[in-house]
Amino acid sequence: MPNVIEGGLETRRASPQPLAAAQRLVLRDALFERLSAPEGGGVVLVCAPAGSGKTMLLRCWIEAAGLQDRVGWVSVERGEQDAQRFWLAVIDALAGAVSLVQPVAPAPTFGGRAVVDQLLSDLACLEEPAVLVIDDLHELGSADALSWLEVLLGRLPPALRVVLATREDPGVGLHRRRLAGQLTELRAPD
């Protein structure tokens, strides 16, 4: 399925294109199990330096788990500061993976909190597992966008797993989830 690029953010209605045989890596079953396990709730943090294989790990996991049709993928553009563009990309990616999610049009006065509340309302009836991958989250420099992401992560429906791939810990209150045992973390040593 082709990627959609709107205003610089690349969204994928599923994971990146299936891996060619020559691109396939050794299956990392232990990491795949941690990515899929219900422990830790629906938030997964994959935090490691550039070039450590975060994106490839996620691509391989999605393919191995057969989730291609249930994944919304957002790749954050370098230095992204536009909260509206980021959230429209998130909603578009999820709308492509989950029929319950209704697309949102750009607006001069973007009510981000209301948009996130509507997204959560749309996802409230989600029964089939779905995944939202936000790749390169460290590039998101909008305080508003990060604040609304924290709201989403705090109220996730049980069937939605959000995977945050980043080079550094994001400022979205993951410490609360960590203390409550509701966060799965994969770091460079993993």
Stockholm file with secondary structure:
# STOCKHOLM 1.0

chainA/1-190         MPNVIEGGLETRRASPQPLAAAQRLVLRDALFERLSAPEGGGVVLVCAPAGSGKTMLLRCWIEAAGLQDRVGWVSVERGEQDAQRFWLAVIDALAGAVSLVQPVAPAPTFGGRAVVDQLLSDLACLEEPAVLVIDDLHELGSADALSWLEVLLGRLPPALRVVLATREDPGVGLHRRRLAGQLTELRAPD
#=GR chainA/1-190 SS CCCEEETTEEEESSSSSCCCGGGCCCCCHHHHHHHHCSTTTTEEEEECCTTSSHHHHHHHHHHHHTCGGGEEEEECCTTBCCHHHHHHHHHHHHHHHCTTCCCCCCCSSCCHHHHHHHHHHHHTTCCSCEEEEEETGGGBCCHHHHHHHHHHHHTCCTTEEEEEEESSCCSSCHHHHHHTTCEEEEETTC
#=GC SS_cons         CCCEEETTEEEESSSSSCCCGGGCCCCCHHHHHHHHCSTTTTEEEEECCTTSSHHHHHHHHHHHHTCGGGEEEEECCTTBCCHHHHHHHHHHHHHHHCTTCCCCCCCSSCCHHHHHHHHHHHHTTCCSCEEEEEETGGGBCCHHHHHHHHHHHHTCCTTEEEEEEESSCCSSCHHHHHHTTCEEEEETTC
//
